[in-house]
Amino acid sequence: MAATTARSPGAKPRRHIAVIPCRWGASRFPGKPLALLGDKPLFWHVHQRCLEAKRLDGAVVATDDERIEAACGQLGIDCIRTGEHLTGTDRVAEVAERLPAGAYINVQGDEPFISPTAIDDISEALEYTPTGTFAVNAYTELVDVGAVLDHNVVKVVVTARGEALMFSRQPIPYPKGDRPRYLRQLGLYGFTGPALQCFGKLQQGPWSVPKEWRCCASSNTATPYRWCPSWTTV
């Protein structure tokens, strides 16, 4: 796939697609994508949030499970059956090999309340990219003290240029006086096609550090990675 180039304001927008990776075999909650919220499964709500985003040209579920694939068919949602993968973004990378687009946004299948505005923020950040492989991640400000202390919430510290310095499930930066400004990783990843190719070549690192985090923070990766603020506070 050819490398992307910077776009002028009058250029025709790229085709941007949301890919919703869903798997059955989560260790903490097997079958979670099909868990009902109201009368619809979780992934249906995620798909609806993608449809509410204004900048996307489509949304597709990616799964290796026939039950999730069947549920997509019953609900009229486009689905691509993939092989088994270690991470959701690996699954998105397989979709990119089969479904041409200018950019792909990984929207996690267990985030039914994800903000369509945040999805649009990622899409906009990807629209005018420098030449070469490119990827962005979304963060937002944390205003809930309980969320700051929640180990399920990944906190991030970024530079003024939007580069990730560190990630932690602990409160970072650690408070010494006045309450610092906390930022949360939203778990939205946007990639150009070449960036996904680069991601697919990464190996899982030591200490079970997620590949997505290493792709953002490691100077050893060939993928330029930028953080995209989304001011939907949580």
C-alpha atoms as a printed R data frame, in Angstrom:
    type eleno elety resid chain resno       x       y      z
1   ATOM     1    CA   MET     A     1   0.000   0.000  0.000
2   ATOM     2    CA   ALA     A     2   1.377   3.402 -0.916
3   ATOM     3    CA   ALA     A     3   2.472   5.842  1.743
4   ATOM     4    CA   THR     A     4   0.076   8.664  2.549
5   ATOM     5    CA   THR     A     5   0.871  12.267  1.721
6   ATOM     6    CA   ALA     A     6  -0.053  15.576  3.277
7   ATOM     7    CA   ARG     A     7  -3.376  16.951  2.073
8   ATOM     8    CA   SER     A     8  -4.309  20.442  0.989
9   ATOM     9    CA   PRO     A     9  -7.546  21.975  2.333
10  ATOM    10    CA   GLY     A    10  -9.217  21.600 -1.077
11  ATOM    11    CA   ALA     A    11  -8.258  17.977 -1.591
12  ATOM    12    CA   LYS     A    12 -10.858  15.233 -1.699
13  ATOM    13    CA   PRO     A    13 -11.107  13.595  1.745
14  ATOM    14    CA   ARG     A    14  -9.797  10.087  2.196
15  ATOM    15    CA   ARG     A    15 -12.186   7.258  2.886
16  ATOM    16    CA   HIS     A    16 -12.224   6.684  6.643
17  ATOM    17    CA   ILE     A    17 -13.613   3.449  8.084
18  ATOM    18    CA   ALA     A    18 -14.283   2.441 11.679
19  ATOM    19    CA   VAL     A    19 -13.350  -1.143 12.470
20  ATOM    20    CA   ILE     A    20 -14.880  -2.646 15.615
21  ATOM    21    CA   PRO     A    21 -12.811  -5.664 16.706
22  ATOM    22    CA   CYS     A    22 -14.849  -8.157 18.730
23  ATOM    23    CA   ARG     A    23 -13.740 -11.454 20.214
24  ATOM    24    CA   TRP     A    24 -15.561 -14.057 22.226
25  ATOM    25    CA   GLY     A    25 -12.732 -15.395 24.346
26  ATOM    26    CA   ALA     A    26 -11.990 -12.566 26.786
27  ATOM    27    CA   SER     A    27 -10.578 -14.110 29.962
28  ATOM    28    CA   ARG     A    28 -12.522 -11.825 32.316
29  ATOM    29    CA   PHE     A    29 -15.837 -11.831 30.424
30  ATOM    30    CA   PRO     A    30 -16.241 -14.479 27.702
31  ATOM    31    CA   GLY     A    31 -18.862 -13.463 25.159
32  ATOM    32    CA   LYS     A    32 -18.846  -9.827 26.271
33  ATOM    33    CA   PRO     A    33 -19.637  -8.368 22.798
34  ATOM    34    CA   LEU     A    34 -22.985 -10.189 22.879
35  ATOM    35    CA   ALA     A    35 -23.863  -9.081 26.416
36  ATOM    36    CA   LEU     A    36 -27.108  -7.137 26.274
37  ATOM    37    CA   LEU     A    37 -27.396  -3.452 27.046
38  ATOM    38    CA   GLY     A    38 -31.107  -2.853 26.927
39  ATOM    39    CA   ASP     A    39 -32.310  -5.184 24.184
40  ATOM    40    CA   LYS     A    40 -29.195  -4.948 21.978
41  ATOM    41    CA   PRO     A    41 -25.682  -6.425 22.319
42  ATOM    42    CA   LEU     A    42 -22.790  -4.169 23.305
43  ATOM    43    CA   PHE     A    43 -21.221  -4.124 19.852
44  ATOM    44    CA   TRP     A    44 -24.481  -2.830 18.327
45  ATOM    45    CA   HIS     A    45 -24.272   0.261 20.528
46  ATOM    46    CA   VAL     A    46 -20.641   0.796 19.510
47  ATOM    47    CA   HIS     A    47 -21.679   0.521 15.861
48  ATOM    48    CA   GLN     A    48 -24.418   3.106 16.453
49  ATOM    49    CA   ARG     A    49 -21.881   5.542 17.921
50  ATOM    50    CA   CYS     A    50 -19.788   5.083 14.779
51  ATOM    51    CA   LEU     A    51 -22.821   5.810 12.597
52  ATOM    52    CA   GLU     A    52 -23.399   9.002 14.591
53  ATOM    53    CA   ALA     A    53 -19.868  10.209 13.811
54  ATOM    54    CA   LYS     A    54 -19.958  12.740 10.974
55  ATOM    55    CA   ARG     A    55 -16.613  12.013  9.300
56  ATOM    56    CA   LEU     A    56 -16.768   8.259  8.716
57  ATOM    57    CA   ASP     A    57 -17.577   6.532  5.446
58  ATOM    58    CA   GLY     A    58 -18.532   3.253  7.050
59  ATOM    59    CA   ALA     A    59 -18.207   0.937 10.037
60  ATOM    60    CA   VAL     A    60 -17.559  -2.791 10.120
61  ATOM    61    CA   VAL     A    61 -17.261  -5.404 12.862
62  ATOM    62    CA   ALA     A    62 -14.199  -7.665 12.724
63  ATOM    63    CA   THR     A    63 -14.403 -10.991 14.552
64  ATOM    64    CA   ASP     A    64 -13.119 -14.545 14.479
65  ATOM    65    CA   ASP     A    65 -16.265 -15.891 16.150
66  ATOM    66    CA   GLU     A    66 -19.220 -17.326 14.255
67  ATOM    67    CA   ARG     A    67 -21.697 -16.321 16.992
68  ATOM    68    CA   ILE     A    68 -20.731 -12.661 16.746
69  ATOM    69    CA   GLU     A    69 -20.747 -12.902 12.949
70  ATOM    70    CA   ALA     A    70 -24.264 -14.385 13.052
71  ATOM    71    CA   ALA     A    71 -25.486 -11.642 15.388
72  ATOM    72    CA   CYS     A    72 -24.133  -9.024 12.973
73  ATOM    73    CA   GLY     A    73 -26.097 -10.640 10.162
74  ATOM    74    CA   GLN     A    74 -29.289 -10.578 12.202
75  ATOM    75    CA   LEU     A    75 -28.794  -6.891 13.013
76  ATOM    76    CA   GLY     A    76 -27.815  -5.864  9.484
77  ATOM    77    CA   ILE     A    77 -24.268  -4.859 10.461
78  ATOM    78    CA   ASP     A    78 -21.357  -5.379  8.071
79  ATOM    79    CA   CYS     A    79 -18.934  -7.967  9.423
80  ATOM    80    CA   ILE     A    80 -15.575  -9.339  8.296
81  ATOM    81    CA   ARG     A    81 -14.537 -12.749  9.594
82  ATOM    82    CA   THR     A    82 -10.861 -12.713 10.538
83  ATOM    83    CA   GLY     A    83  -8.335 -15.154 11.874
84  ATOM    84    CA   GLU     A    84  -7.381 -15.300 15.531
85  ATOM    85    CA   HIS     A    85  -5.256 -12.367 16.704
86  ATOM    86    CA   LEU     A    86  -3.448 -11.257 19.838
87  ATOM    87    CA   THR     A    87  -4.834  -7.707 19.799
88  ATOM    88    CA   GLY     A    88  -7.753  -5.839 18.330
89  ATOM    89    CA   THR     A    89  -5.456  -3.711 16.190
90  ATOM    90    CA   ASP     A    90  -3.931  -6.847 14.676
91  ATOM    91    CA   ARG     A    91  -7.486  -7.707 13.665
92  ATOM    92    CA   VAL     A    92  -7.920  -4.233 12.183
93  ATOM    93    CA   ALA     A    93  -4.694  -4.735 10.231
94  ATOM    94    CA   GLU     A    94  -6.147  -7.866  8.620
95  ATOM    95    CA   VAL     A    95  -9.277  -5.930  7.679
96  ATOM    96    CA   ALA     A    96  -7.083  -3.256  6.072
97  ATOM    97    CA   GLU     A    97  -5.553  -5.900  3.807
98  ATOM    98    CA   ARG     A    98  -9.020  -6.808  2.530
99  ATOM    99    CA   LEU     A    99 -10.913  -3.510  2.664
100 ATOM   100    CA   PRO     A   100  -9.124  -0.563  0.996
101 ATOM   101    CA   ALA     A   101  -9.454   2.815  2.712
102 ATOM   102    CA   GLY     A   102  -7.400   5.905  3.417
103 ATOM   103    CA   ALA     A   103  -7.582   5.504  7.182
104 ATOM   104    CA   TYR     A   104  -8.868   3.034  9.752
105 ATOM   105    CA   ILE     A   105 -10.128   3.823 13.233
106 ATOM   106    CA   ASN     A   106 -10.054   1.051 15.817
107 ATOM   107    CA   VAL     A   107 -13.149   1.465 18.007
108 ATOM   108    CA   GLN     A   108 -13.211  -1.103 20.790
109 ATOM   109    CA   GLY     A   109 -16.255  -3.341 20.768
110 ATOM   110    CA   ASP     A   110 -16.913  -3.058 24.501
111 ATOM   111    CA   GLU     A   111 -17.216   0.758 24.624
112 ATOM   112    CA   PRO     A   112 -20.949   1.359 24.053
113 ATOM   113    CA   PHE     A   113 -20.757   4.939 25.316
114 ATOM   114    CA   ILE     A   114 -17.797   6.062 23.216
115 ATOM   115    CA   SER     A   115 -18.297   9.625 22.027
116 ATOM   116    CA   PRO     A   116 -18.939  10.090 18.284
117 ATOM   117    CA   THR     A   117 -17.124  13.414 18.677
118 ATOM   118    CA   ALA     A   118 -13.994  11.582 19.829
119 ATOM   119    CA   ILE     A   119 -14.210   9.342 16.759
120 ATOM   120    CA   ASP     A   120 -14.463  12.437 14.564
121 ATOM   121    CA   ASP     A   121 -11.477  13.977 16.360
122 ATOM   122    CA   ILE     A   122  -9.337  10.971 15.417
123 ATOM   123    CA   SER     A   123 -10.607  11.090 11.830
124 ATOM   124    CA   GLU     A   124  -9.815  14.793 11.531
125 ATOM   125    CA   ALA     A   125  -6.318  14.290 12.943
126 ATOM   126    CA   LEU     A   126  -5.706  11.604 10.328
127 ATOM   127    CA   GLU     A   127  -7.062  13.699  7.460
128 ATOM   128    CA   TYR     A   128  -4.061  16.007  7.163
129 ATOM   129    CA   THR     A   129  -1.098  13.767  7.838
130 ATOM   130    CA   PRO     A   130   2.565  14.185  6.996
131 ATOM   131    CA   THR     A   131   4.095  12.015  4.334
132 ATOM   132    CA   GLY     A   132   4.634   8.404  5.337
133 ATOM   133    CA   THR     A   133   3.130   6.061  7.870
134 ATOM   134    CA   PHE     A   134   1.040   7.724 10.504
135 ATOM   135    CA   ALA     A   135  -1.125   6.890 13.501
136 ATOM   136    CA   VAL     A   136  -2.918   8.799 16.248
137 ATOM   137    CA   ASN     A   137  -4.397   7.997 19.624
138 ATOM   138    CA   ALA     A   138  -7.061   9.884 21.553
139 ATOM   139    CA   TYR     A   139  -6.970  11.176 25.089
140 ATOM   140    CA   THR     A   140  -9.309  13.250 27.203
141 ATOM   141    CA   GLU     A   141  -9.163  15.044 30.518
142 ATOM   142    CA   LEU     A   142 -10.153  13.183 33.673
143 ATOM   143    CA   VAL     A   143 -12.308  15.212 36.056
144 ATOM   144    CA   ASP     A   144 -13.681  12.329 38.123
145 ATOM   145    CA   VAL     A   145 -11.404  11.634 41.108
146 ATOM   146    CA   GLY     A   146 -12.683   8.073 41.251
147 ATOM   147    CA   ALA     A   147 -11.539   7.479 37.674
148 ATOM   148    CA   VAL     A   148  -8.080   8.834 38.517
149 ATOM   149    CA   LEU     A   149  -7.726   6.091 41.138
150 ATOM   150    CA   ASP     A   150  -9.356   3.376 39.001
151 ATOM   151    CA   HIS     A   151  -6.778   0.818 37.808
152 ATOM   152    CA   ASN     A   152  -9.016   0.012 34.831
153 ATOM   153    CA   VAL     A   153  -8.441   3.536 33.497
154 ATOM   154    CA   VAL     A   154  -5.146   4.030 31.639
155 ATOM   155    CA   LYS     A   155  -3.600   7.413 32.368
156 ATOM   156    CA   VAL     A   156  -1.136   9.116 30.028
157 ATOM   157    CA   VAL     A   157   1.323  12.008 30.244
158 ATOM   158    CA   VAL     A   158   1.985  13.831 26.971
159 ATOM   159    CA   THR     A   159   4.365  16.570 25.881
160 ATOM   160    CA   ALA     A   160   3.273  19.943 24.525
161 ATOM   161    CA   ARG     A   161   3.768  18.459 21.035
162 ATOM   162    CA   GLY     A   162   1.400  15.588 21.778
163 ATOM   163    CA   GLU     A   163   4.022  12.882 22.249
164 ATOM   164    CA   ALA     A   164   3.412  10.212 24.878
165 ATOM   165    CA   LEU     A   165   5.896  10.197 27.764
166 ATOM   166    CA   MET     A   166   4.453   7.450 29.935
167 ATOM   167    CA   PHE     A   167   1.396   5.321 30.618
168 ATOM   168    CA   SER     A   168   0.162   3.914 33.898
169 ATOM   169    CA   ARG     A   169  -2.878   2.508 35.610
170 ATOM   170    CA   GLN     A   170  -1.673   4.426 38.661
171 ATOM   171    CA   PRO     A   171  -2.326   8.178 39.023
172 ATOM   172    CA   ILE     A   172   0.255  10.027 36.926
173 ATOM   173    CA   PRO     A   173   1.581  12.607 37.399
174 ATOM   174    CA   TYR     A   174   1.679  11.809 41.126
175 ATOM   175    CA   PRO     A   175   0.114  14.640 43.160
176 ATOM   176    CA   LYS     A   176   2.543  16.551 45.387
177 ATOM   177    CA   GLY     A   177   0.569  19.716 46.000
178 ATOM   178    CA   ASP     A   178  -2.242  21.133 43.925
179 ATOM   179    CA   ARG     A   179  -4.255  18.573 41.981
180 ATOM   180    CA   PRO     A   180  -2.493  18.012 38.655
181 ATOM   181    CA   ARG     A   181  -4.253  17.706 35.318
182 ATOM   182    CA   TYR     A   182  -4.928  14.056 34.546
183 ATOM   183    CA   LEU     A   183  -5.392  12.659 31.057
184 ATOM   184    CA   ARG     A   184  -6.997   9.376 30.117
185 ATOM   185    CA   GLN     A   185  -6.294   7.237 27.075
186 ATOM   186    CA   LEU     A   186  -9.631   6.697 25.345
187 ATOM   187    CA   GLY     A   187  -8.629   3.496 23.581
188 ATOM   188    CA   LEU     A   188  -9.322   4.946 20.126
189 ATOM   189    CA   TYR     A   189  -6.545   4.240 17.636
190 ATOM   190    CA   GLY     A   190  -6.416   5.749 14.157
191 ATOM   191    CA   PHE     A   191  -4.085   4.386 11.482
192 ATOM   192    CA   THR     A   192  -3.187   4.925  7.880
193 ATOM   193    CA   GLY     A   193  -2.753   1.716  5.902
194 ATOM   194    CA   PRO     A   194   1.074   1.852  6.030
195 ATOM   195    CA   ALA     A   195   0.942   2.426  9.787
196 ATOM   196    CA   LEU     A   196  -1.119  -0.746 10.198
197 ATOM   197    CA   GLN     A   197   1.430  -2.661  8.154
198 ATOM   198    CA   CYS     A   198   4.125  -1.415 10.519
199 ATOM   199    CA   PHE     A   199   2.040  -2.303 13.566
200 ATOM   200    CA   GLY     A   200   1.520  -5.835 12.325
201 ATOM   201    CA   LYS     A   201   5.286  -6.390 12.310
202 ATOM   202    CA   LEU     A   202   5.700  -5.493 15.990
203 ATOM   203    CA   GLN     A   203   6.218  -8.343 18.428
204 ATOM   204    CA   GLN     A   204   4.583  -8.495 21.846
205 ATOM   205    CA   GLY     A   205   7.121  -7.081 24.284
206 ATOM   206    CA   PRO     A   206   8.218  -8.010 27.809
207 ATOM   207    CA   TRP     A   207   5.950  -7.678 30.839
208 ATOM   208    CA   SER     A   208   2.890  -8.072 28.586
209 ATOM   209    CA   VAL     A   209   3.047  -4.409 27.586
210 ATOM   210    CA   PRO     A   210   0.296  -3.916 24.974
211 ATOM   211    CA   LYS     A   211   1.577  -3.364 21.452
212 ATOM   212    CA   GLU     A   212  -0.596  -0.254 21.142
213 ATOM   213    CA   TRP     A   213   1.265   1.393 24.026
214 ATOM   214    CA   ARG     A   214   4.668   0.466 22.640
215 ATOM   215    CA   CYS     A   215   3.687   1.746 19.218
216 ATOM   216    CA   CYS     A   216   2.899   5.104 20.819
217 ATOM   217    CA   ALA     A   217   5.892   5.418 23.104
218 ATOM   218    CA   SER     A   218   8.844   3.517 21.667
219 ATOM   219    CA   SER     A   219  11.467   5.342 19.664
220 ATOM   220    CA   ASN     A   220  12.351   1.975 18.138
221 ATOM   221    CA   THR     A   221   9.136   1.748 16.127
222 ATOM   222    CA   ALA     A   222   9.031   3.066 12.576
223 ATOM   223    CA   THR     A   223   5.510   4.434 13.036
224 ATOM   224    CA   PRO     A   224   5.199   8.174 13.752
225 ATOM   225    CA   TYR     A   225   2.519   8.361 16.455
226 ATOM   226    CA   ARG     A   226   0.666  11.452 17.631
227 ATOM   227    CA   TRP     A   227  -1.887  11.990 20.353
228 ATOM   228    CA   CYS     A   228  -5.184  13.646 19.548
229 ATOM   229    CA   PRO     A   229  -6.996  15.564 22.309
230 ATOM   230    CA   SER     A   230 -10.736  14.977 22.528
231 ATOM   231    CA   TRP     A   231 -12.380  17.273 24.994
232 ATOM   232    CA   THR     A   232 -15.135  14.940 26.102
233 ATOM   233    CA   THR     A   233 -14.276  14.987 29.803
234 ATOM   234    CA   VAL     A   234 -14.817  11.872 31.908
